[in-house]
Amino acid sequence: MTDITAIGEILIDLTQSGLTEQGIPRFDANPGGAPANLAVAASRLGAKTAFIGRVGRDSYGGFLRRTLEQNRVDVTGLSVDPTQHTTLAIVSLDERGERSFSFYRDPSADVNLRFEDVPAELLENTCVLHFGSVSLTAEPSRSATLRAVQTAKAHGVLISYDPNYRASLWPDEETAVRQMRDPLPLVDILKISDEELPLLTGLTDPERGSARLAEKGIRLILVTLGANGAFYRFGGRIGHVPGVRVTVGDTNGAGDTFFGAALSQLVRLKSLDTLMEEELERILRFANRAASITTSRHGAIPAMPTLEEMAE
């Protein structure tokens, strides 16, 4: 039995790391992709995780597989595409460490994931199935992801969702909003940023926006607020857990670390029904600390903390 299985994109983040003496931008090839990031974050923090996705038959694909294996993530569901290359994302940073993305992805291996590539046992024998919205941007990965979610849901698996919006991957905002909203009735645990909240709800206030999302039947809603921490809605209860102040090196992967850390703790419970408010706030403090460590370093997966670091 796996604690958390993540399905979706795994790719190379070419992350700006400085300038050469001639003023030319320098980029590091970091492993990335939000669902893969989450699987690694949760694994480093003690959860048993697996990943379902697709890479190219190239050096980057081999590197990503080794990265997952080195972080004790089950790669049974990681297939290799014989014709398409591994996806590249160019991650540029401003002076505050904030990111902007451009993708070399049309076509690419992650978009070519088909439901036939998904091992049924990974969907049936997991506590949580996690997915994001990037794999919903194109076929056949969209249909594969949604069918996997529906299959897992039918087996009583908890569904977690991160509608991480990447504007350049959608034909237009209207299409993005419609398709990002479609899976919400299947979701048990939602993590959404304060930037994405108005996109899906039309509201900027976390209390009012999360109330609108809860109408879809979502049991636990987490709204990340950057340096200000996280807002939560669990049933009729709401609250705010402050963030941890750090010197920012790179915000890439912070949200995935936060959600992976939270899920790594939530799966220790027998059921969401037993979750008390005090325990939820403890979990979110843990998740905020984990995200702050990632934010203080560079890269996504390379920057994620271990359980030993958290204990220190």
C-alpha positions as CSV (number, residue, x, y, z in Angstrom):
1,M,0.0,0.0,0.0
2,T,1.4,3.4,-1.0
3,D,0.6,6.6,1.0
4,I,0.6,9.0,-1.9
5,T,0.6,8.4,-5.7
6,A,1.1,11.4,-7.9
7,I,0.2,11.5,-11.6
8,G,1.2,14.1,-14.2
9,E,4.3,15.9,-15.6
10,I,7.9,15.3,-14.8
11,L,10.4,17.5,-16.6
12,I,13.6,19.4,-16.5
13,D,13.5,22.9,-15.0
14,L,16.3,24.9,-16.7
15,T,16.5,27.4,-13.8
16,Q,18.4,30.7,-14.1
17,S,21.3,30.6,-11.7
18,G,23.3,33.7,-12.5
19,L,25.3,35.3,-15.3
20,T,28.6,34.6,-16.9
21,E,31.4,37.1,-17.0
22,Q,30.0,38.2,-20.3
23,G,26.5,38.8,-18.9
24,I,25.0,35.7,-20.5
25,P,22.3,34.0,-18.3
26,R,23.4,30.7,-16.8
27,F,20.9,27.9,-16.3
28,D,21.0,24.7,-14.1
29,A,19.1,21.6,-15.3
30,N,17.0,20.7,-12.2
31,P,14.5,17.9,-12.0
32,G,11.0,19.2,-11.7
33,G,7.3,19.0,-12.6
34,A,4.8,19.7,-9.8
35,P,3.4,16.2,-9.2
36,A,6.9,14.7,-9.3
37,N,8.1,17.5,-6.9
38,L,5.3,16.6,-4.5
39,A,6.1,12.9,-4.6
40,V,9.7,13.6,-3.7
41,A,8.8,16.2,-1.0
42,A,6.5,13.7,0.7
43,S,9.0,10.9,0.4
44,R,11.8,12.9,2.0
45,L,9.4,13.6,4.8
46,G,8.6,10.0,5.6
47,A,5.7,9.0,3.3
48,K,5.7,6.0,0.9
49,T,5.2,7.6,-2.6
50,A,4.8,6.6,-6.2
51,F,4.8,8.5,-9.5
52,I,2.9,8.0,-12.7
53,G,4.1,9.9,-15.8
54,R,6.1,9.7,-19.0
55,V,9.6,10.8,-20.0
56,G,11.6,10.6,-23.3
57,R,14.2,8.1,-24.2
58,D,16.9,10.6,-23.7
59,S,19.5,11.5,-21.1
60,Y,17.1,13.8,-19.3
61,G,14.5,11.0,-19.0
62,G,17.1,8.7,-17.5
63,F,18.2,11.4,-15.1
64,L,14.7,12.0,-13.9
65,R,14.1,8.3,-13.3
66,R,17.3,8.1,-11.3
67,T,16.2,11.2,-9.3
68,L,12.9,9.6,-8.3
69,E,14.6,6.3,-7.4
70,Q,17.3,8.1,-5.3
71,N,14.4,9.7,-3.4
72,R,12.7,6.4,-2.8
73,V,9.8,7.1,-5.1
74,D,8.2,4.1,-6.8
75,V,8.7,4.4,-10.6
76,T,6.6,1.5,-11.6
77,G,4.3,4.0,-13.3
78,L,7.0,6.0,-15.1
79,S,6.9,5.0,-18.8
80,V,9.3,5.9,-21.6
81,D,8.1,7.5,-24.9
82,P,10.1,6.1,-27.8
83,T,9.5,9.2,-30.1
84,Q,9.0,12.3,-27.9
85,H,11.6,14.1,-25.9
86,T,11.5,14.9,-22.2
87,T,9.8,18.2,-21.5
88,L,11.9,21.3,-20.7
89,A,10.7,24.3,-18.7
90,I,12.7,27.5,-18.7
91,V,12.5,29.1,-15.3
92,S,13.6,32.7,-15.1
93,L,13.8,34.6,-11.8
94,D,13.4,38.2,-11.0
95,E,15.3,40.1,-8.2
96,R,12.9,38.8,-5.6
97,G,13.3,35.2,-6.6
98,E,9.8,35.1,-8.2
99,R,9.5,32.8,-11.3
100,S,8.3,33.1,-14.9
101,F,8.0,30.0,-17.1
102,S,8.3,29.1,-20.8
103,F,7.9,25.5,-22.0
104,Y,9.4,23.4,-24.8
105,R,6.6,20.9,-24.8
106,D,4.6,20.7,-28.1
107,P,4.8,17.8,-28.5
108,S,6.7,16.1,-25.6
109,A,6.7,12.8,-23.6
110,D,4.6,13.9,-20.6
111,V,1.7,15.0,-22.8
112,N,1.8,11.5,-24.4
113,L,0.7,9.7,-21.2
114,R,-2.2,7.4,-22.0
115,F,-4.4,5.6,-19.5
116,E,-3.0,2.3,-20.8
117,D,0.3,3.3,-19.4
118,V,-1.1,3.7,-15.9
119,P,-0.7,0.6,-13.6
120,A,-4.1,-0.2,-12.1
121,E,-2.5,-1.4,-8.8
122,L,-1.1,2.1,-8.2
123,L,-4.6,3.6,-8.5
124,E,-6.2,1.0,-6.3
125,N,-3.6,0.6,-3.6
126,T,-2.9,4.1,-2.4
127,C,-4.3,6.3,0.3
128,V,-4.1,9.5,-1.8
129,L,-4.0,10.1,-5.6
130,H,-2.6,13.5,-6.4
131,F,-2.8,15.4,-9.7
132,G,-2.3,19.0,-11.0
133,S,-3.7,21.0,-13.9
134,V,-0.6,20.9,-16.2
135,S,-1.5,17.4,-17.4
136,L,-5.0,18.6,-18.2
137,T,-3.7,21.1,-20.8
138,A,-3.5,18.6,-23.7
139,E,-4.5,15.1,-24.9
140,P,-4.0,12.3,-24.3
141,S,-2.6,13.2,-20.9
142,R,-5.8,15.0,-20.0
143,S,-8.0,12.0,-20.5
144,A,-5.5,9.7,-18.9
145,T,-5.3,11.9,-15.8
146,L,-9.1,12.3,-15.4
147,R,-9.8,8.6,-15.9
148,A,-7.1,7.7,-13.4
149,V,-8.7,10.1,-10.9
150,Q,-12.2,8.6,-11.5
151,T,-10.8,5.1,-11.1
152,A,-9.1,5.8,-7.9
153,K,-12.1,7.6,-6.5
154,A,-14.2,4.6,-7.3
155,H,-11.9,2.5,-5.1
156,G,-12.3,4.9,-2.1
157,V,-9.0,6.7,-2.6
158,L,-8.7,10.3,-1.4
159,I,-8.1,12.7,-4.3
160,S,-5.8,15.8,-3.9
161,Y,-5.5,18.5,-6.5
162,D,-3.3,21.5,-7.2
163,P,-4.7,23.7,-10.0
164,N,-1.3,25.2,-10.7
165,Y,-2.0,27.7,-13.5
166,R,0.6,28.1,-16.3
167,A,-0.9,30.6,-18.8
168,S,1.5,29.7,-21.6
169,L,0.2,26.1,-21.7
170,W,-3.5,27.0,-22.4
171,P,-5.0,28.4,-25.6
172,D,-6.8,31.1,-23.5
173,E,-7.8,31.9,-19.9
174,E,-11.5,31.0,-20.5
175,T,-10.5,27.4,-21.6
176,A,-8.1,27.1,-18.7
177,V,-10.6,28.1,-16.1
178,R,-13.3,25.8,-17.5
179,Q,-11.0,22.8,-17.7
180,M,-9.3,23.5,-14.3
181,R,-12.7,23.6,-12.7
182,D,-14.0,20.4,-14.2
183,P,-12.4,17.9,-11.8
184,L,-13.4,19.9,-8.6
185,P,-16.3,17.6,-7.7
186,L,-13.9,14.6,-7.5
187,V,-11.5,16.4,-5.1
188,D,-11.2,15.8,-1.4
189,I,-8.2,17.9,-0.6
190,L,-7.4,21.1,-2.6
191,K,-4.3,23.3,-2.5
192,I,-4.6,26.6,-4.3
193,S,-2.5,29.7,-4.3
194,D,-3.8,33.2,-3.6
195,E,-3.0,34.1,-7.2
196,E,-5.1,31.2,-8.5
197,L,-8.1,31.6,-6.2
198,P,-9.7,34.5,-8.1
199,L,-9.1,32.6,-11.4
200,L,-11.3,29.7,-10.2
201,T,-13.7,31.6,-8.0
202,G,-13.8,35.2,-9.1
203,L,-13.0,36.1,-5.5
204,T,-9.7,37.3,-3.9
205,D,-10.8,36.8,-0.2
206,P,-9.7,33.4,1.0
207,E,-12.7,32.9,3.3
208,R,-15.3,33.8,0.6
209,G,-13.3,32.0,-2.2
210,S,-12.8,28.8,-0.2
211,A,-16.5,28.8,0.7
212,R,-17.4,28.9,-3.0
213,L,-15.0,26.0,-3.7
214,A,-16.4,24.0,-0.7
215,E,-19.8,24.0,-2.5
216,K,-18.2,21.5,-4.9
217,G,-17.9,19.0,-2.0
218,I,-14.2,19.6,-1.3
219,R,-13.5,18.6,2.3
220,L,-10.2,20.4,3.0
221,I,-9.1,23.5,1.2
222,L,-5.7,25.0,1.7
223,V,-4.9,28.5,0.3
224,T,-1.2,29.3,0.2
225,L,-0.4,33.0,0.8
226,G,3.3,33.1,0.0
227,A,5.3,34.6,2.9
228,N,2.1,35.0,4.9
229,G,1.5,31.3,5.3
230,A,-1.7,29.4,4.6
231,F,-5.4,29.8,5.1
232,Y,-7.5,26.7,5.6
233,R,-11.2,25.6,5.4
234,F,-12.1,22.3,6.8
235,G,-15.8,21.7,6.9
236,G,-17.2,24.7,8.7
237,R,-13.9,25.6,10.3
238,I,-11.5,28.2,9.0
239,G,-8.2,29.5,10.1
240,H,-4.8,31.0,9.2
241,V,-1.3,29.6,10.0
242,P,1.5,32.2,9.6
243,G,4.5,31.6,7.4
244,V,8.1,31.4,8.3
245,R,10.4,34.3,7.3
246,V,13.5,33.4,5.3
247,T,15.8,35.0,2.8
248,V,14.5,33.9,-0.5
249,G,16.8,32.1,-2.9
250,D,14.3,30.6,-5.3
251,T,10.5,30.1,-4.8
252,N,10.4,27.2,-7.4
253,G,8.9,24.1,-5.7
254,A,7.8,25.9,-2.5
255,G,4.1,25.1,-3.1
256,D,4.8,21.5,-4.0
257,T,6.9,21.1,-0.8
258,F,4.1,22.7,1.3
259,F,1.5,20.3,-0.1
260,G,3.8,17.3,-0.1
261,A,4.6,18.0,3.5
262,A,1.0,18.4,4.5
263,L,-0.1,15.2,2.7
264,S,2.8,13.3,4.3
265,Q,1.3,14.1,7.7
266,L,-2.4,13.7,6.7
267,V,-1.9,10.2,5.5
268,R,-0.9,9.2,9.0
269,L,-4.5,9.7,10.0
270,K,-6.9,6.8,9.5
271,S,-9.4,9.2,8.0
272,L,-10.1,12.9,7.4
273,D,-13.1,12.4,9.7
274,T,-10.7,12.1,12.7
275,L,-8.8,15.3,11.9
276,M,-9.1,17.9,14.6
277,E,-8.4,21.6,14.2
278,E,-5.4,21.6,16.5
279,E,-3.9,18.7,14.6
280,L,-4.5,20.4,11.2
281,E,-2.8,23.6,12.4
282,R,0.2,21.6,13.6
283,I,0.4,19.9,10.2
284,L,0.3,23.3,8.4
285,R,3.0,24.7,10.6
286,F,5.1,21.7,9.6
287,A,4.3,22.3,5.9
288,N,5.1,26.0,6.2
289,R,8.5,25.2,7.7
290,A,9.3,22.7,5.0
291,A,8.3,25.2,2.3
292,S,10.5,27.9,3.9
293,I,13.5,25.6,3.7
294,T,12.9,25.0,0.0
295,T,12.4,28.7,-0.6
296,S,15.7,29.5,1.0
297,R,17.7,27.4,-1.4
298,H,17.9,27.0,-5.2
299,G,16.1,24.5,-7.4
300,A,12.9,22.6,-6.6
301,I,13.7,18.9,-5.8
302,P,17.3,19.6,-4.8
303,A,16.1,22.2,-2.3
304,M,13.5,20.1,-0.5
305,P,14.2,19.2,3.2
306,T,14.5,15.8,4.7
307,L,12.7,14.6,7.8
308,E,16.1,14.8,9.7
309,E,16.4,18.5,8.7
310,M,12.9,19.2,9.9
311,A,13.7,17.6,13.2
312,E,16.7,19.9,13.6
